[in-house]
């Protein structure tokens, strides 16, 4: 039997370090018209390190404060209001998490990406040809004239066109 050791440390929060008020962070909305930026942002979020903010100095980034209605309780689900469509990059900042995870006592940054849309893209890959169609999430109906671009991992365009809105 092979046992794997997992390294970690426990940090007890002093009373002044508990999360009793707002959780702070930043948010930026990559609007749908800026779709060419999406892959670059997803790569940035995926390769982010905890000790550096990816949104510091970013044009269009807004400060974000999330209330903690239950105060200092350890776990709480808090919603983030995102009203407009687009790809949101959200980054939360935590001194307590930084103290637990980083070598130096400084804040840790936790980024994520959230897509707000009413569209679902379906792709069926075939041996001879493929098909792509778009539906509305709220109704399931086909979306006519939806712009579709298929790219590879190097962001080269493989196909570009529009949906017809016909039922498949």
GIBEL-V573416 format. One record per pair of residues at least 6 apart in sequence whose ideal C-beta (glycine too) atoms are under 8 Angstrom apart, sorted by the first residue. I is the first residue (numbers start at 1). J is the second residue. D is the distance in Angstrom with one decimal. If there is no record, write none. Layout:
i = (I:I)
j = (J:J)
d = (D:D)
This chain:
i = (9:10:11:11:11:13:17:17:17:18:18:19:19:19:19:20:20:20:21:21:22:22:22:22:23:23:23:23:23:23:24:24:24:24:24:24:25:25:25:25:25:25:25:25:26:26:26:26:26:26:26:26:26:26:26:27:27:27:27:27:27:27:27:27:28:28:28:28:28:28:28:29:29:29:29:29:29:30:30:30:30:30:30:30:31:31:31:32:32:32:35:38:39:39:40:41:41:41:42:44:44:44:45:45:45:45:45:48:48:48:50:50:50:50:50:50:50:51:51:51:51:51:51:52:53:53:53:54:54:54:54:55:55:55:55:64:64:64:66:66:66:67:68:68:69:69:70:80:80:82:82:82:84:85:85:85:86:86:87:87:87:87:88:88:88:88:89:89:89:90:90:90:90:91:91:91:91:92:92:93:93:93:93:94:94:94:95:95:95:95:97:97:97:98:98:98:98:99:100:101:102:117:118:118:118:119:119:119:119:119:119:120:120:120:120:121:121:121:121:122:122:122:122:122:123:123:123:123:124:124:124:131:132:132:132:133:133:133:134:134:134:134:134:135:135:135:136:142:142:142:142:142:142:143:143:144:144:144:145:145:145:146:146:147:147:147:148:148:148:148:148:149:149:149:150:150:150:150:151:151:152)
j = (100:100:96:99:100:96:95:96:99:72:96:68:72:94:96:68:71:72:67:68:65:66:67:68:65:66:68:78:92:94:63:64:65:66:92:93:63:64:65:66:90:91:92:93:53:55:56:58:61:62:63:64:90:91:93:55:61:62:64:80:88:89:90:91:55:58:60:61:62:88:89:60:82:84:86:87:88:37:38:41:86:87:88:89:84:85:86:85:86:117:149:87:151:155:155:87:89:113:113:54:89:111:54:89:111:112:113:54:109:111:97:98:101:102:108:109:110:98:102:104:106:108:109:109:91:93:109:89:91:109:111:61:89:91:111:80:90:92:78:80:92:78:76:78:76:78:76:90:114:88:114:116:116:116:117:118:115:116:113:114:115:116:113:114:115:116:111:112:113:111:112:113:114:109:110:111:112:109:110:107:108:109:110:107:108:110:105:106:107:108:107:108:110:105:106:107:108:105:108:108:108:137:136:137:138:134:135:136:137:143:146:134:135:136:137:132:133:134:148:132:133:134:135:168:130:131:132:150:130:131:132:168:148:150:163:142:163:168:142:143:146:148:163:141:142:143:143:163:164:165:166:167:168:163:165:163:164:165:162:163:165:162:163:160:161:162:159:160:161:162:163:157:159:160:157:158:159:160:157:158:158)
d = (6.6:7.7:7.2:5.2:4.2:5.5:6.6:5.4:7.5:4.5:7.8:6.0:6.6:7.8:6.9:7.1:5.4:4.9:7.9:6.8:4.1:6.1:5.7:6.8:7.3:4.4:6.4:7.1:5.9:7.6:7.2:6.9:5.8:7.9:7.4:5.4:7.8:4.4:8.0:7.3:6.5:5.3:4.0:5.4:7.2:4.1:7.8:7.5:4.7:6.7:6.1:5.7:7.7:5.2:7.9:7.8:6.9:5.7:4.6:7.6:5.9:7.0:5.0:7.6:6.1:5.7:5.1:4.4:7.2:7.2:5.0:7.3:7.8:6.2:4.5:7.4:5.4:5.4:6.4:5.9:5.5:4.2:7.5:7.0:7.6:7.8:4.8:5.6:5.6:7.9:7.3:5.5:7.0:5.4:8.0:6.4:5.8:6.6:5.8:5.5:7.8:8.0:6.9:6.3:4.9:6.6:5.0:5.0:7.1:5.0:7.7:7.5:5.9:6.5:4.5:6.1:7.0:7.5:5.4:8.0:6.8:6.8:7.3:6.6:6.2:7.2:4.8:7.3:6.3:7.2:5.4:4.4:6.6:4.9:7.4:7.5:7.0:7.8:5.0:6.5:7.8:7.1:6.0:6.4:7.5:7.7:5.0:6.5:7.6:5.5:6.4:5.0:7.0:5.2:5.6:7.3:7.9:6.1:6.1:7.4:5.4:7.9:7.0:4.5:7.7:6.5:6.4:7.7:5.7:6.9:5.5:7.7:6.2:5.5:6.7:4.2:7.7:7.3:5.0:4.8:7.4:5.6:8.0:6.2:5.3:7.1:7.9:7.8:5.1:8.0:7.8:4.1:7.2:6.9:5.2:4.6:3.8:5.6:7.9:5.4:5.9:7.5:5.7:5.1:5.9:5.6:7.4:6.7:6.8:6.4:6.7:7.0:5.0:7.7:5.4:6.7:7.9:5.5:7.0:6.7:5.2:7.4:6.9:7.9:6.8:7.6:4.9:7.7:6.2:5.0:7.7:7.2:5.6:6.8:7.5:6.3:5.7:5.4:7.0:4.4:4.0:6.7:4.7:6.4:5.8:6.3:5.6:6.9:7.8:4.7:6.4:5.8:7.4:5.9:6.3:6.4:6.5:2.7:5.1:6.6:6.9:6.4:4.3:8.0:8.0:5.7:7.8:7.2:5.8:6.6:6.2:6.0:7.4:4.9:7.4:4.7:4.4:7.5:5.7:6.4:5.8)
